Amino acid sequence: MVAGAAAEILAWRVVAVGRRSVWAVMGVALPVIGAVSAAVRPPVSVVGVDRAEAATAGVATGLALYAATRGFLAATRGWGTFARHTRETYRPRGQLPHAVLLPLALLAVVGEELFWRGLFQARLTVEAGAGGGAVLTWFAFVGANAASGSWPILAGAIVGGALWAGLAAWSGGVLASIACHGVWTLLMLAFPPAEGRER
């Protein structure tokens, strides 16, 4: 758990210091972290919840999170630093074509969820219960993403991280959080906010 969190922090620092595309770096680092996590603790999709119900809840909350994110970004458009960080995060088309970008982003989402919700939260839940495991995982997730030095990434970790931890606690597995995280990320890239669109 410590090694995985440290690896994600290091990857974020590579993005922040090297000014490399977040999707190029995290699209490689997070799947590796996720694969190791799955080998250490095989992930569980759901416990006590129907898989279709968990997947539906994940997709629905992912759509809602995307709508809320777009609204928040529209409201904060005048905040120069936030707008610049949003532009740097969601305007990667000059570096990576969508045919490469979207699969990398999806792999990053799955890897991140396998680590944070499939291993980290599942292990803490054994010690602290479902609610305690979710809260502790959320704190650690926000801390790791703070290493990005990016306001949009941190905001996404605070709001999205709470939602994904909550979905994992409710469903007892990673299916709902992967569906939510995946839908939100793919929509943010396919239909980015104004700051992330090509001129």
C-alpha positions in Angstrom: 0.0 0.0 0.0 2.8 2.4 0.9 4.8 1.5 -2.2 1.8 2.0 -4.5 1.0 5.4 -3.0 4.7 6.4 -3.2 4.8 5.3 -6.8 1.8 7.4 -7.7 3.3 10.4 -5.9 6.5 9.9 -7.9 4.6 9.7 -11.2 2.8 12.9 -10.4 6.1 14.7 -9.6 7.4 13.5 -13.0 4.4 15.1 -14.6 4.7 18.3 -12.5 8.4 18.9 -12.8 9.0 17.4 -16.3 5.9 19.0 -17.7 5.0 15.8 -19.5 1.5 14.9 -20.5 -0.4 13.6 -17.5 -2.0 10.9 -19.7 1.3 9.7 -21.1 2.9 9.3 -17.7 -0.1 8.1 -15.7 -1.3 5.9 -18.6 1.8 3.8 -18.0 2.4 4.2 -14.2 -1.2 3.5 -13.0 -1.8 0.3 -14.9 1.5 -1.1 -13.5 0.5 -0.1 -10.0 -3.0 -1.6 -10.6 -1.6 -4.9 -12.0 0.7 -5.3 -9.0 -2.2 -4.5 -6.6 -4.4 -7.1 -8.3 -1.7 -9.7 -7.9 -1.2 -8.8 -4.2 -5.0 -8.8 -3.5 -7.3 -10.0 -6.2 -10.0 -7.4 -6.7 -13.7 -8.1 -5.9 -16.3 -6.6 -8.2 -19.3 -6.4 -5.8 -20.3 -7.9 -2.4 -24.0 -8.1 -1.6 -25.0 -5.9 -4.6 -26.1 -6.9 -8.0 -23.4 -6.3 -10.7 -25.9 -4.6 -13.0 -27.0 -2.4 -10.2 -23.4 -1.5 -9.3 -22.5 -0.8 -13.0 -25.6 1.3 -13.5 -24.9 3.3 -10.4 -21.4 3.9 -11.5 -22.3 5.1 -15.0 -25.1 7.4 -13.6 -22.8 9.0 -11.0 -20.1 9.3 -13.6 -22.5 11.3 -15.8 -23.6 13.4 -12.9 -19.9 14.1 -11.9 -19.1 15.1 -15.4 -22.0 17.6 -15.5 -21.1 19.0 -12.1 -17.4 19.3 -13.1 -18.3 21.2 -16.3 -20.5 23.5 -14.3 -17.8 24.1 -11.7 -15.2 24.8 -14.4 -17.5 27.3 -16.1 -18.0 29.1 -12.8 -14.3 29.3 -12.1 -13.2 30.3 -15.6 -12.0 33.7 -14.3 -9.6 32.0 -11.9 -6.4 32.3 -14.0 -4.3 29.6 -12.3 -7.1 27.1 -12.3 -7.9 27.8 -15.9 -4.3 27.4 -16.9 -4.0 24.1 -15.1 -7.2 22.9 -16.7 -5.8 23.8 -20.1 -2.5 21.9 -19.4 -4.4 18.8 -18.3 -7.2 18.6 -20.9 -5.5 19.9 -24.0 -3.2 16.9 -24.8 -4.2 16.5 -28.4 -1.0 18.0 -29.7 0.9 15.4 -27.8 -1.3 12.3 -28.2 -4.0 11.4 -30.7 -7.3 10.3 -29.3 -6.8 6.8 -30.6 -3.9 6.5 -28.1 -5.1 9.0 -25.5 -8.4 7.4 -24.6 -7.2 3.8 -24.2 -4.3 5.1 -22.0 -6.7 7.1 -19.9 -9.0 4.1 -19.5 -6.1 1.9 -18.4 -5.0 4.6 -16.0 -8.5 4.7 -14.4 -8.7 0.9 -14.0 -5.2 0.8 -12.6 -5.9 3.6 -10.1 -9.1 2.0 -9.0 -7.6 -1.5 -8.6 -5.0 0.1 -6.3 -7.0 2.6 -4.3 -10.3 0.9 -4.0 -9.4 -2.7 -4.8 -6.3 -3.0 -2.5 -5.9 0.1 -0.3 -9.6 0.6 0.7 -10.3 -3.1 0.9 -7.4 -3.7 3.3 -8.3 -0.7 5.5 -12.0 -1.8 5.6 -10.9 -5.0 7.3 -9.4 -2.9 10.2 -11.6 0.2 10.2 -15.0 -0.9 8.7 -16.5 0.2 5.5 -16.9 3.9 6.5 -13.6 4.2 8.1 -11.8 2.5 5.2 -13.5 4.8 2.8 -12.5 8.0 4.7 -8.9 6.9 5.3 -8.6 5.9 1.6 -10.0 9.3 0.5 -7.5 11.2 2.7 -4.6 9.2 1.3 -5.9 9.5 -2.3 -6.2 13.3 -2.0 -2.7 13.4 -0.5 -1.1 11.4 -3.3 -2.9 13.5 -6.0 -1.8 16.8 -4.3 1.7 15.9 -5.5 0.5 16.8 -9.0 0.6 20.5 -8.1 -2.5 20.9 -10.3 -5.6 22.5 -9.0 -8.0 20.6 -11.3 -6.4 17.3 -10.4 -6.6 18.1 -6.7 -10.2 19.1 -7.0 -11.0 16.0 -8.9 -9.3 13.9 -6.2 -11.3 15.6 -3.5 -14.7 15.3 -5.1 -14.2 12.3 -7.3 -12.2 10.5 -4.6 -15.0 10.9 -2.1 -17.5 9.6 -4.6 -15.4 6.6 -5.7 -14.6 5.6 -2.1 -18.3 5.9 -1.3 -19.3 3.7 -4.2 -16.7 1.1 -3.3 -17.9 1.1 0.3 -21.6 0.8 -0.8 -20.9 -2.0 -3.4 -18.2 -3.8 -1.5 -16.0 -3.9 -4.6 -14.5 -2.0 -7.5 -17.0 -2.3 -10.3 -19.1 0.8 -9.5 -16.1 3.0 -8.8 -14.4 1.9 -12.1 -17.6 2.6 -14.1 -18.0 6.1 -12.5 -14.3 7.0 -12.8 -14.1 5.7 -16.3 -17.2 7.5 -17.6 -16.1 10.8 -16.0 -12.5 10.6 -17.4 -13.5 9.6 -20.9 -16.1 12.4 -21.1 -13.7 15.0 -19.8 -11.2 14.0 -22.6 -13.7 13.4 -25.4 -15.7 16.6 -24.5 -13.3 18.8 -22.6 -14.0 22.1 -20.9 -13.5 25.2 -22.9 -10.0 25.7 -21.6 -9.0 22.3 -22.9 -10.4 22.6 -26.4 -8.2 23.1 -29.5 -8.4 26.6 -31.0 
